[in-house]
């Protein structure tokens, strides 16, 4: 698996993921110190909203010019936005309008980058599941190091240096992607609207995919979206350590996903996803730090296993020539609810105590896992034929029903 292309791609994704892992903690601590929960929620919400708005067009452009080129451009844009935020914090308290503008532009970068990720993996790796699990472990390690690093740097050096480091991660990622060499088939002449319609038709034809996305909207609004703004304020100074435990759990989930190859990957992933309940539940109950970390350890493992099963299913079930467009639809749908959840995080605290809302998030997690298992196309989706070269540990399909 460790070819030159995959090694470069792995390096680009890992360093970029480190920057991504630092950003929520940096925003929660730096922006939250100046503008409170509402400021953090609005900043994250506008970032997510702008990402959703451009994802569909990003998928079309990626299918036309190649995912690698678009990812490089997205990295370049985020170098500029994170650098501008670093400069803005030199004055101590940058205007909220500036932070929101940079969040909007940074979201555009993320929105054009994200649809390309699934499309790149089959181009640089022969075994998508093994590659996804390896990348998930890298993501977990960055989630382990990123929050703690951001928290330490905020305290020791302030937000200027943190955002400068964040900008540097995207610069390194772009350079590594420049060195990747992949062959992109020449796209047939077409117009933007016809490309969007083709992607939509492919997306709509896969009932297992759009069913998951519908469920995921509720997950975004009620669980993932408001979780960072609310939990960061509830947990307080120990937030970085708790997020580090979440990252360690993701490492464990990724390691399991390297070896475990169930016949029905989404069914297995949904069963595992129920374990994410431990993360919000530990916060809602006000448990001590050790149990908070244990809950997020389990939650990280559960989320990682689901994520690998989902990504591999998308990469192996969707035709390569429409991969980026279809991926754009599924990513845009899955994160649209997150934008709403982030936006309501501040206002909701005037109506509901944060711990109470987070307790509801824990219960919603169980409902989401149950809903996924009740949807027949999701529950019954099988594995695509495995390419040669990857070890497997197959779980009998009967054990997943």
ROSE-366428 format. One record per residue: residue in three letters; x negated, y, z of N, C-alpha, C in turn. Coordinates in steps of 0.05 Angstrom, whole numbers, plus 5000, padded with zeros to 4 digits. Each point is the difference from the previous one (the first is absolute). Layout:
BEGIN
ALAXYZXYZXYZ
...
//
This chain:
BEGIN
UNK498449765000501650245000498350255000
UNK497649995012498450245004498450074975
UNK501450054978498850104976499250305004
UNK498650114981499250285001502550185001
UNK501949944983502450164999501649995026
UNK500449765011501549985025498550135023
UNK497349965001498550125021500250315000
UNK499950124976500350294998502850085007
UNK501949854991502850075007500549975029
UNK498949795012500349955029498750245015
UNK497650094992498850225013501650264997
UNK501150054976501650244996502549995018
UNK501349775000502549995017499450025029
UNK497849875009499350015028499550285010
UNK498350154986499350275008502450184998
UNK501749964980502450164997501949945023
UNK500349745007501749925021499150125027
UNK497450035003498950125025501150295002
UNK499950144977501150275001503050015005
UNK501449804988502949995005500649945030
UNK498449825012500449935028499450235019
UNK498250174992499350235017502250224999
UNK501350024977501850234996502350025019
UNK501649785006502250035018499250085028
UNK497849895010499150075027499050295000
UNK498550074979499050284998502350194999
UNK502149934985502350184998501550015026
UNK500449765013501549995025498650175021
UNK497449995001498550145021499550304993
UNK499150044975499250284992502550174994
UNK501849894983502450164994501950005024
UNK500249775014501849995023499250195022
UNK497450055003499150195021501050284994
UNK500350074975500850274992503050024996
UNK501249804987502850024992501849795012
UNK499049825017501749805014500949784982
UNK502049845011501049774986501350084973
UNK501550225000501350094976497950064978
UNK497850135007497950064981498849754988
UNK499449805017498949754990502049864982
UNK502649995009502049874984500450134972
UNK500150275000500450144974497549964982
UNK497650015011497649964984500049724987
UNK500549805016500049734989502349954981
UNK502350135006502449974982499550124973
UNK498950244999499650134974497849854984
UNK498049895014498049834987501449764987
UNK501749865015501349764989501950074978
UNK501550235003502050084980498650054973
UNK497850165001498750064975498849754987
UNK499149815017499049754989502249844985
UNK502450005012502249854988500850144973
UNK500050265000500950154976498349944975
UNK497449955004498249964977499449714995
UNK500849825017499349724997500949884973
UNK502550054993501049884975498450094976
UNK499450264999498550104977497149905002
UNK499049965024497349895004499849724989
UNK502249845004500049734989499950004970
UNK501650184988500050014971497350084989
UNK498850215012497350094990497949785004
UNK500249865023498049785005500249794978
UNK502549924992500349804979499050104973
UNK499950274997499150114974496950034999
UNK498950125021497150064999498349815017
UNK501349835016498549825018500150105029
UNK500349815018500250075028497550135011
UNK497749904991497550105011499650304996
UNK500650104976499750284994501850175017
UNK502549915003501950165016499150005030
UNK499049785010499149995028497650195004
UNK498350024981497750195003501150295001
UNK501950074983501150265001501450065027
UNK501449805010501450035026498050055023
UNK497849854999497950045020498950284999
UNK499550104975498950274997501950215012
UNK502649974995501950195011499950005031
UNK499849775012500049985029497450105012
UNK497849994985497650125010500450305004
UNK501450124980500550295002502050075023
UNK502249855002502050075020498949965028
UNK498649785006499049965027497750195006
UNK498550084980497950205004501350275007
UNK502250074986501350265006501150005029
UNK501149785009501049995028497750035020
UNK497749874993497750035018499250305002
UNK499950144977499350285001502150165015
UNK502549934996502250155014499749995030
UNK499149775010499849975029497650155012
UNK498350114983497850175010501150235016
UNK502450104993501150235014501649915025
UNK500049745005501349905025502849904996
UNK501850174990502849924997500950084972
UNK499749834980500950074973503050034998
UNK501050164982502950034997501349744992
UNK502449955011501449764994500649974970
UNK500550234987500650004971497649894985
UNK497650065008497649904987499749705004
UNK500549915025499849715005502149854984
UNK502450114998502149874984499349994971
UNK498850224990499250014971497949794994
UNK498049985017497949814996501149715003
UNK501849965019501349745003501549924975
UNK501450204988501549954975498149924977
UNK497850144997498149934979498549745005
UNK499449955026498749755007501949774995
UNK502650045005502049804994500249934970
UNK499650214983500049954971497649824994
UNK497750045012497849834996500649715008
UNK501249975024500749745009502149874983
UNK501950164990502249894984499049904972
UNK497950124990499049904974498049785005
UNK498849985024498149795006501449745006
UNK502150015016501349765012501149814979
UNK501350094978501149804981497849854986
UNK497550095001497849874985498849775016
UNK500449995026498649815017500649714992
UNK502649944998500849734992499149934972
UNK500050204982499249954973497049944997
UNK498450125018497149964998499149735011
UNK501349895020499149755012499749774980
UNK502149954984499649784981497850054979
UNK499350254996497850064981497349955011
UNK499750015026497349975012499749745016
UNK502249845003499849765016501649774987
UNK498949765000501349774989502249895018
UNK499750035026501949895019501350245015
UNK502350094991501250245012500649985030
UNK501049765009500649985029497550035017
UNK497949864991497550025016498950284999
UNK500250134977499150284998501750185017
UNK502749975000501850165016499449975030
UNK499649745008499449965028497450125008
UNK497949984983497450125006500350315002
UNK501550124981500550285002501650085024
UNK501849835008501650055025498249995024
UNK498149825001498150005022498450265001
UNK499150084976498550264998501850235010
UNK502549994992501950215010500249995030
UNK500149755011500349975029497550115014
UNK497749944989497550105013500050315000
UNK500950114978500150304999502150105019
UNK502249865003502050085019499049975029
UNK498249815003498749975026498050225006
UNK498450074980498050215004501050284995
UNK501850034980500950274992501450155022
UNK502049905014501350155021498150075023
UNK498449805008498150055022498050214992
UNK499049984975498150194990501250284998
UNK502550024990501350264998500450125028
UNK500949835019500450115027497550105013
UNK497849844996497450085012499050264987
UNK500250014973499050244986501650255006
UNK502649965004501750245007499150115026
UNK499549835020499250095026497250115000
UNK498249864985497150075001499450244981
UNK501350014977499250194980502250184990
UNK502649925005502250164990501049914973
UNK502250114991501349914975498450064975
UNK498350205001498550084975498349764991
UNK498549885018498249784992501649764992
UNK502349955014501649764993501150024972
UNK501050234992501150034973497850014979
UNK497650095008497849984982499249724994
UNK499949835021499449724996502249874983
UNK502550075005502249894984499650064971
UNK499350254994499550084972497749834988
UNK497949965015497749854991500749714993
UNK501949885015500849724994501249984972
UNK501650204992501349994974497950054978
UNK498050165006497850054981498549744994
UNK499349855021498649754997501749804985
UNK502649995007501849824986500150054970
UNK500250254993500050084971497549924985
UNK497750035013497549934987499949704996
UNK500849845020499949714997501949914978
UNK502450124998501849934978498950074973
UNK498450214999498750074974498249784990
UNK498949845018498149794993501449744994
UNK502649985005501549754994500549994969
UNK499649774989500449964971502249794995
UNK502350094991502249824993501050064973
UNK501149804987501250044973503050055002
UNK500950224990502850085001501149974972
UNK502149834996501249984973501150274990
UNK499750044975501050254988503150015001
UNK501150215012502950025003501350074973
UNK502349884995501550074976501150295002
UNK500050154978501150275000502950005011
UNK500550185018502750025012500250275013
UNK502550065010500450255014500549945030
UNK499850215016500149975029502749875008
UNK502250094989502649905009500449714993
UNK499049924976500349724993498349825018
UNK497650105007498349855018501349975028
UNK501250225009501449995026502449804999
UNK501550014978502249814997499149714999
UNK497849954987498949734999499249905027
UNK498750185015499349925027502449955018
UNK502150174997502449975016501449744992
UNK500149944975501349754991498649755012
UNK497350015000498549785011500549985030
UNK500050235014500450015029502849895006
UNK502050104985502849925006500549704995
UNK498549894981500449714993499049815022
UNK498450105018498949835022501550065026
UNK502049845004501850055024498549975026
UNK498049825001498449975024498650265007
UNK499150154980498450245005501850235009
UNK502250064985501650235009501549945025
UNK500549755006501349935026498250075023
UNK497549944998498150065021499850315003
UNK499950144978499750295001502450135014
UNK502549904994502350115014499849965030
UNK499249775008499649955029497850185011
UNK497950044984497750165009500650295004
UNK502150104987500850285004500850045029
UNK501649825011500950025028497549975018
UNK498249824993497649975016498450265001
UNK499850144978498550264999501350215016
UNK502750034998501450215015500049955030
UNK500449765008500449945029497649895014
UNK498049914986497749885014497450144992
UNK499049954976497350094993499850314998
UNK502050134987499950284996499650165026
UNK501749985019499850165025497949895020
UNK498949764994498449875021497450155007
UNK498650104980497550155007500550255016
UNK501850184990500450245016501149955028
UNK501849815003501249955026498149845019
UNK498849794989498349835017497550155009
UNK498950174982497650155007500550185024
UNK502450125001500650175022500649855026
UNK501449774997500749845023497549875013
UNK498249904983497649865010497950205010
UNK499750224985498250215009497149944994
UNK498250045019497149994995499149724992
UNK501549795007499249734993500949914972
UNK501150184985501249934974497949884981
UNK497650115000497949904982499449715006
UNK499849935026499449725008502249814992
UNK502550105003502349834993500049954970
UNK499550204984499849964971497649834992
UNK497950015015497849824995500849715005
UNK501649955020501049735005501849914977
UNK501650184989501649944977498249914977
UNK497850144996498149934979498849735004
UNK499349945025498849735006502149784994
UNK502550065006502149804994500249964970
UNK499650214985500149984971497849834989
UNK497650025013497849824992500849715004
UNK501249945022500949725006502149914980
UNK501950174994502049934980498949964973
UNK498050164992498749964974498449744999
UNK498749935022498549755000501949764997
UNK502350015013502049794997501049984971
UNK500450244988501150014972498049904980
UNK497450005006498049894982500449704996
UNK500749875022500149715000502949894996
UNK501950145010502849905000501450074973
UNK500849804985501350054974502749864999
UNK502050125013502649875000501349984973
UNK501749804996501449974974501950234996
UNK501150115021501950224999498850245015
UNK498450164987498450205014501750225013
UNK502150094988501650225012501649905024
UNK500949754999501349885023498149985024
UNK497649914994498049985022499350275010
UNK499750204982499350275008502250125017
UNK502549964993502250115016500149885028
UNK499549745002500049885026497750125017
UNK497750044988497850125015500650295007
UNK501450154983500550285004501650055026
UNK501649815009501450045025498250055023
UNK497549914998498150055022499250295003
UNK500550164979499450295003501650135021
UNK502249885008501750115022498450065025
UNK497849855005498550045024498750275002
UNK499450134977498750265001501850225011
UNK502350054987501850215011501149925027
UNK500549755005501149925026498150075023
UNK497449954996498150065021499950305006
UNK500450174980500150295004502550085015
UNK502349894990502650075012500149935030
UNK498749785007500149915028498050145018
UNK498350164988498050155016498049815013
UNK499149804986498149805011497350125003
UNK498349895018497350095003498349964975
UNK497750134999498450014975499349714990
UNK499349825018499349734992502349864985
UNK502450045010502349874987500950154975
UNK499650275000500550154976498249904977
UNK497549955007498149914979500749714992
UNK500949835018500749734993502550004982
UNK501950185005502450024983499350094972
UNK498150184998499250104974498249804985
UNK498549845016498449794988501849804985
UNK502249925014501949824987501450134977
UNK500850255004501450154979498350034975
UNK497450065004498250024977499749744984
UNK499849785015499749744987502549934984
UNK502350065011502649954987500250164974
UNK499450265002500350174977498049934978
UNK497549925008498049934980500849764984
UNK501149795014500749764986502350054980
UNK502050165009502150074981498950154976
UNK498250195005499050174979498549844979
UNK498449805008498649844981501949834984
UNK502049885013502049844985501550174980
UNK500750255008501550184981498250084977
UNK497650105005498350094979499349784980
UNK499549765010499349784983502449924983
UNK502450015011502449944985500450194977
UNK499650265006500350214979497949954978
UNK497649965007497849974981500249754982
UNK501249795011500149754985502749964986
UNK502050155007502749964988500650214978
UNK498550224999500650224982498149994976
UNK501050054976498450004976497850225001
UNK497549944992497850195002500650264986
UNK501350004977500450244984501950205013
UNK501649925020501850185013499450015030
UNK497849885008499449985029500050265014
UNK498750214990499850255014502650145002
UNK501749994978502650125001501849875020
UNK500149735000501749865019499050055028
UNK497450005003498950055027500850285010
UNK500050194981500850285007502850005011
UNK501949864987502749995010500249885027
UNK498649785004500349865026498650165023
UNK497850134994498750165020501650255006
UNK501050144979501650245005502549945016
UNK501349774994502349935016499349935029
UNK497849865004499449915027499150235018
UNK498750214988499150225017501950235001
UNK502150004984501950225001501450025027
UNK500749775011501150005026498150105021
UNK497449944996498050105019499950305001
UNK500350134977500050305000502350115017
UNK502349874997502350095016499549965030
UNK498949775006499349945028498050195012
UNK498050084985498050195010501350275004
UNK501850084982501250275002501950025024
UNK501349785007501950015023498749965027
UNK497349945000498749945025500250235020
UNK499650244990500150235018502850065009
UNK501950044981502850065008501349795018
UNK499249744995501449795015499350015030
UNK497750125007499350025028501850205015
UNK501450174986501950185013502649865007
UNK500449764988502549855004499649745016
UNK497749884995499449745012497250005012
UNK499749895024497449985012498249824983
UNK497550074995498349854981499949705007
UNK499749935025499949715007502549854992
UNK502350145003502549874993500149944970
UNK499250204984499949974971498149774992
UNK497749995013498049794993501149735008
UNK501649985022501249755007501949914978
UNK501550194989501749934977498449914976
UNK497650114996498349914978499249715004
UNK499549925024499349725005502349814993
UNK502450085006502349834993500550004970
UNK499550234987500350014971498049814986
UNK497749975012497949824988501149724998
UNK501349915021501249734999502149984979
UNK501650224998502150004980498949994971
UNK497850144996498850004973498949734993
UNK498749865019499049734994502349814995
UNK502150025015502349834996501350054973
UNK500350264993501250074974498449894977
UNK497450015001498349894979500449704997
UNK500349865022500449714999502849924990
UNK501950185004502749944991500450054970
UNK498250144987500350064972498849764984
UNK501749864986499249754987497650044981
UNK500050204981497850024982497350055014
UNK500150145023497650055015499149745014
UNK502049875013499349755015499049784982
UNK501049994975499449774983497750064980
UNK499050245000497850064981497649835005
UNK499149864979497749825003497450134992
UNK497849855002497450104993499649984970
UNK498650194988499049974973497849805000
UNK499549864978497849814999497350135008
UNK498549865017497550115010497849974979
UNK498450204997497649984982497949845014
UNK498349894984497849835011498150165017
UNK499049875020497850125015500750095028
UNK502549975008500750105027500949785018
UNK499149985024500849805019502950065009
UNK501449795008502750055009500849805022
UNK501950105016501249835021502950024996
UNK501349814987502850024992501949925023
UNK501950165005502149945019502449894985
UNK501149775008502349894986502350205000
UNK501350024976502250204997502249955020
UNK500549745007502249945018499650145027
UNK497650055009499550125025500650305001
UNK500550124976500650294998502950054997
UNK501749804998502950054996501449985026
//
